Amino acid sequence: MTPYINKFSTQYKEIRPIVVKNLFVFIACLIQGKTVSLYTLRDEVGKITEKYKTTSGGHYKRLSRFLQANSSSKLWYYVLQYGISLLQKNIRFCYLDATEWEIGSFKRIAARLHILTLAVDYQA
């Protein structure tokens, strides 16, 4: 994972190295855990980072803080740009989908979660 972190960090110097590291941990969790549920992904963090002594609650907080801190940054734009550059000219189709969830309610104030997904169909 380190070579990809270094390559990404070199290309996008605006993003702090710790953010890039957490991004790649998050992506590895998504791939290994085969889910988008942070509650489930928390168990993958220890395996990937080899921090077995940290509680699953601590891993959950790490993932949620990472997502909250970067929800409106250019990081996600750079991730899409980087991913597409890795695929280069083999892209056949791009699919874009969006969803919005309302999470909980506290004194009539609800949190909204916006998810934008880009899927790429490519010929390897």
N, C-alpha and C positions, 0 to 999 in steps of 0.2 A: 504494500500500500504506500510505502514511503516514496518511491519514485514518482507516483502519480500526485501525491501531495506536493512534492517539490516542484514538479512541472506546473501544476496549477498555481502554486504560490508565485513562481517566477513570472508566469503569464499575467496574473492578476495581482499586482503588488498592492493594490488598494485594500485588499482583504487581508486581515491579520492572520498570521500563521496558525494561531490557536483555533480560529474560526474555520480555517481550511481543514485542520485536523478533525474537529468535531463534525464537519460536513462529511468527511470520508468515513468516519465512524458511523454516522447516521445512515449513510448510503449502504455501508456493509451490513448494518443491522437490518435494513429493509430487504436486502438480498438474502441474507441468511435466515431471517425470521419469516420471510414470505408473507408479511402482513404490514399494514400501516398503523396498527394499534400500538400506541406507545406503551400501554400496559404490558403487552406481550413482548415488545421489542426491548424492554428494560432488561430482560434476562439475557439478551444477546450481547449487550454492551460489555459485560465482564469478560466474556469469551474473546471478544475482539480486542479489547484493550489490555487483556490479561490482568485486570484489577479484580481479583476474585474476592478480596476482603470487603470491598464496597458493597453496601446493601443494595438490593434491587430498587428500593425507594430512592437511594442516592442516584442510581443510574437513570431512573425515571425523571428525577429533577434535572439531571444533566441534559437529557433529550428535550424536555419541555422548555428549559431556559434557552437552549440553543435555538429552537423554533421561534420562541417569543422574541428573542433579541434580534433575529434576522428576518422577521416576517415581512418587513417593508424595505429591506436593503437591496442593493444591486446584486447580492450574492446569487439569487435564483436566476437572474438574467445571465450571469456569467456561467452558471452551471449548465444552462441550456445551450449557450454558445459553445462551451467547451465540449459537451457531449456530442453535439452535431459536428464539431470539427474533428472529433475522433472517428466518426463514421465517414467523413469526407464525402465523396461523390457517390456513394453506394445507396443513398436515400431514395426510396421509391415513393413513399407517401408520408405525410405528417397528419396526425390526428390531434385535435385540440378539444379539450373538454373542461368544463368548469362546474363547480358545485358550491353551495353555500349552506352551512349548518349553523343553527342557533344553539348555543351551548348554555344550558342552565339559565337561571334567572335569579337575580339578587336585587330586591327592592325595585322590581320592574325594569331592571337594566340587564339585558342579555348580551352575552359575548357572541360575536359572529366569527365563524371560521370560513375563510374563503380558500378554496383549493383549485388551482389551475394545473391541468395535467397535459403534457405534450408527449404523445407516443410517436415513435418513428418506426416505420416499416422499411427495412433495408435488406439489401442483398449482400451477404457476406462473401 
